Amino acid sequence: MKTFLQEVSLGLSKKNKKLSSKWFYDFYGSKLFEQITRLEEYYPTRTERKILKDNKTEIANEIGKSAVLIEPGAGDIKKIAIFLSSLDKPKKYIPLDISEDYITKLSQGFKKKFPKLAITPKGYDFSKNNKLPFKINSSENIIIFFPGSTLGNFEKKDAVKFLKMLKSKFKAKKIIIGVDLVKDIPTLISAYDDKKGITAKFNKNILQRINTELGGDINLNSYKHLAIYNKPKKRIEMRLKSKKNNNIKINGSKYLIKRNEEIHTENSHKYTIRSFKNLTGEAGWRIKKTWVDDKKLFSVHCLHLDKLG
Ligand SMILES: C[S@@+](CC[C@H](N)C(=O)[O-])C[C@H]1O[C@@H](n2cnc3c(N)ncnc32)[C@H](O)[C@@H]1O
C-alpha cells in the first residue's frame, strides 16, 4: 500500500503532475473545507441541505426502519442531522473519513445532540481496497449516505467501482447520494475559486502537508490556484500552477516544477440526471427516487439494488 510520500514522489515525477485530492484533508484541510461550504459562491452545500430538509419525510420513508447508517467521507457530519429525527428507530451511525481526528472530534458534539443513537466514527480511506474497520451484518438494513457530491471526485470508472464496492463489501441495501449537476460555467468556476481565497488555501494545503509531514521546502507563494472547467469531461479541475521554475526537495529527493507547469489536484465531475442514471446502471444500482432544487443546481437520489446488477 502506498504511503503519502510514495504517492507524492510518484505524482510529482510524472510528465503530467498529479496529486490525489484526498491529501487536502488533514484536520486543517477539513476545517478549510467546512469554511468553503459556508461561502456565498459555494452553492452545493446550502442547496443539498435544502433538498434534504424539504424532503426529509420521503427520504426517511426510503431509508426505512432500524437503519445502520454508514457515511463515507462524512466530514463535518452535519447533513445526516437534517433527517435523523425523522427516521424510524435508526440503529447505528458510522461516519468514515480519511481525516480521522476531525470526524472523531466532531462526533463528540454529535453524541451530545443525539444521545440515543450509537455513533462510531472511524478513520478509513475509501480509495483503497482496505478491510472495513467495523463488522458488517448483512441481514441489517444497511444504508449508505454519501452527500456532498464526493462521488464527483472519482474518475468515472472509479465511481462505478466504488458504487459496486458499496454493494459487495458494505452490503448496502440502499444509497442516499448527493450529486452536483451540469450548469453554466461561471457558476461552477466561482464555486471553486472564491473571492476570499479560501479554496486557494485549501488547494495549497496539499503543499503545506508535504512541507510539514514529508519535510518539503515548497514555497506556497510560488504557486497559483486554478479552477478550470473541462467541458468534454464535464468536470471542474483544480490545479496549482507554478509561477517560476521551482526546484524543490522532499525527504531528500529533488523535483523540478517548471514555470507554468501545473499540478492537477482535484476533479469534480458534474452529472445530468441521465448521465448519473447510466453510471448507476453500470454499477448495478437503480435510481428509485430523485430530488432536485428549483434551480436544478443539485440532486439527491435514492438508489436501490438493481435485480440484474
Ligand atoms: C467533498 S467533501 C464532503 C464532506 C461531507 N460529506 C459533505 O457533504 O459536506 C469530501 C469528504 O470526503 C473525505 N475524503 C476524501 N477522500 C477520502 C478517502 N479517500 N477516504 C475517505 N474519506 C475521504 C474528505 O475528508 C471530506 O470529508
Ligand as a Chemical Component Dictionary entry (heavy atoms), coordinates in Angstrom:
data_LIG
# 
_chem_comp.id                   LIG 
_chem_comp.type                 NON-POLYMER 
_chem_comp.pdbx_formal_charge   0 
_chem_comp.three_letter_code    LIG 
# 
loop_
_chem_comp_atom.comp_id 
_chem_comp_atom.atom_id 
_chem_comp_atom.alt_atom_id 
_chem_comp_atom.type_symbol 
_chem_comp_atom.charge 
_chem_comp_atom.model_Cartn_x 
_chem_comp_atom.model_Cartn_y 
_chem_comp_atom.model_Cartn_z 
_chem_comp_atom.pdbx_ordinal 
LIG C1  C1  C 0  -16.407 16.954 -0.728 1  
LIG S1  S1  S 1  -16.081 16.618 0.960  2  
LIG C2  C2  C 0  -17.726 16.217 1.535  3  
LIG C3  C3  C 0  -17.867 16.274 3.013  4  
LIG C4  C4  C 0  -19.286 15.995 3.552  5  
LIG N1  N1  N 0  -19.706 14.645 3.227  6  
LIG C5  C5  C 0  -20.276 16.985 2.992  7  
LIG O1  O1  O 0  -21.215 16.551 2.343  8  
LIG O2  O2  O -1 -20.123 18.185 3.250  9  
LIG C6  C6  C 0  -15.268 15.056 0.837  10 
LIG C7  C7  C 0  -15.049 14.347 2.162  11 
LIG O3  O3  O 0  -14.503 13.054 1.874  12 
LIG C8  C8  C 0  -13.326 12.836 2.652  13 
LIG N2  N2  N 0  -12.419 12.038 1.823  14 
LIG C9  C9  C 0  -11.776 12.423 0.683  15 
LIG N3  N3  N 0  -11.077 11.404 0.171  16 
LIG C10 C10 C 0  -11.279 10.338 1.008  17 
LIG C11 C11 C 0  -10.837 8.996  1.013  18 
LIG N4  N4  N 0  -10.030 8.519  0.057  19 
LIG N5  N5  N 0  -11.263 8.173  2.008  20 
LIG C12 C12 C 0  -12.093 8.645  2.984  21 
LIG N6  N6  N 0  -12.534 9.914  3.040  22 
LIG C13 C13 C 0  -12.141 10.760 2.063  23 
LIG C14 C14 C 0  -12.810 14.200 2.996  24 
LIG O4  O4  O 0  -12.041 14.203 4.171  25 
LIG C15 C15 C 0  -14.091 15.021 3.116  26 
LIG O5  O5  O 0  -14.598 14.990 4.412  27 
# 
loop_
_chem_comp_bond.comp_id 
_chem_comp_bond.atom_id_1 
_chem_comp_bond.atom_id_2 
_chem_comp_bond.value_order 
_chem_comp_bond.pdbx_ordinal 
LIG C1  S1  SING 1  
LIG S1  C2  SING 2  
LIG S1  C6  SING 3  
LIG C2  C3  SING 4  
LIG C3  C4  SING 5  
LIG C4  N1  SING 6  
LIG C4  C5  SING 7  
LIG C5  O1  DOUB 8  
LIG C5  O2  SING 9  
LIG C6  C7  SING 10 
LIG C7  O3  SING 11 
LIG C7  C15 SING 12 
LIG O3  C8  SING 13 
LIG C8  N2  SING 14 
LIG C8  C14 SING 15 
LIG N2  C9  SING 16 
LIG N2  C13 SING 17 
LIG C9  N3  DOUB 18 
LIG N3  C10 SING 19 
LIG C10 C11 SING 20 
LIG C10 C13 DOUB 21 
LIG C11 N4  SING 22 
LIG C11 N5  DOUB 23 
LIG N5  C12 SING 24 
LIG C12 N6  DOUB 25 
LIG N6  C13 SING 26 
LIG C14 O4  SING 27 
LIG C14 C15 SING 28 
LIG C15 O5  SING 29 
# 
